[in-house]
């Protein structure tokens, strides 16, 4: 299907791929693994054609189509779901334009054959009945086609983005961290959707349960090369450990032989005799091999600074109640937390987890009931929203609070040396926060948090954006932590590894406590509460905006909508003028005789402008009808 042959890519002096080779076949579900910054997203961009390799070849069949679900959510929020989904057919639309251009010509047998092939490709990718295709996939994925994206939660926006990727029936579907910021219900829905997909899939994820369930093969970017493992994730870990051990053994033997040869060459004149020239050349070759060796990446080294033990009682929560507006989130909830407890909070987005954390942290007070903190509590809190990160400070300044040394185990340690354990090189440690990736920002927060003595850790989604290797190390250290732990996470495997009790937001507004981790709870066949419906934030303090709203206490449009309505006639006039000018270009003699690369931009612009005109007219009609209804109700 797709094949890389000796592909190399570098950004500046940083090599990403070096003579890399790999391929993906029909029906495979391949997971791409690698450290943050190893080049995973760059490899996806090579496949989509957004960037070109420095050298090497990428082979794809002529009619091969790739679609991608980006890691980030759609930026444009003032478009409808159907408009976003339709963008997934933009390449098919270009094929339709090309088909119409060719169909107007007198074609020979070969030309007719090509035209038929083009027709078939457009048909397979759903390009003839765009509106029907959009409505069908929106219905299949339970999406509201007329809803504005800004009115949808993150989970529903990701679902709409996936519909955009799937609508053209791609041969290869690329998924870049598809579970990021999704809740349990959305992750399980995505797993079912991906599992049922008939085409090939290449995905990047840090969700190990997602990886274990779906991947038929794992490929890893390791020091510029791509290594393939035809196994699931658990077996990959065993194969990886074995390969690392064998590489270290081979390197040690090579270094021993090189040291012996270096000692021999230092003997002097014997090495320069003719009969020893072969040995000298062999030594020179060994030196070159050694100089090109890329050392095995140093694993993350995470240390958690623990404070003196707290009192036996850490938190005593009695019959607390909290609600936003008329919607109660927490009703009569009680919980006792004692020293050494390890508790996971489980629930879908919007059900009240963040509110409960704020109540436990004392940021807000319960409307009834009490929350009592125990004695000698030293609290450490990880905030998934990174509110305390100063974007203009360097990594070292943030973690060291402006000082060069931090105290770990009653001993001073240079902050740059400490940051090496969190995979920050000395140069990267001096980089401003605003220039870092999401994964690097999470590592800063963890490094700062773990350097401060704490006997109560409260972690809100600590695994977001971490690469799997770092995640495993963080998980191991948290598992060894002797203090009290409260963690919110949608990472099922992480929860199973670090907690021994869970507090679960279940359907019917019930918050129940169970012994064990996520998997132990899941075996009970209980059902999570679902608040993350089309309106973005669920019940946690936000209300769902409407696609068209008016002041219900008034008999006229709101000021904002009236201003929008007033400006629409001008917008319509400008768009109609642009369409007319483009049509005039198309009607010029010989337009379709020009090379396709010259006519294609004009035809594409015309289609896009017509679409924008239709949307603008529809919005004008919508607002005029609303204004009329309000006037009639006066």
Helices and strands as residue ranges (DSSP letters): E 2-11, E 14-24, E 29-33, H 40-48, E 55-60, E 66-69, H 81-86, G 87-89, H 90-103, H 109-124, H 130-140, G 149-151, H 154-166, E 172-176, H 184-196, E 200-204, H 208-214, E 217-222, E 225-229, H 233-265, G 269-272, G 274-276, H 277-292, E 313-324, E 327-338, E 342-346, H 353-361, E 368-373, E 379-382, H 395-400, E 405-408, E 411-414, H 415-420, H 426-429, G 433-435, H 438-450, E 456-460, H 468-480, E 484-488, H 492-498, E 501-506, G 507-509, E 510-515, H 518-522, H 559-586, G 591-593, H 596-632
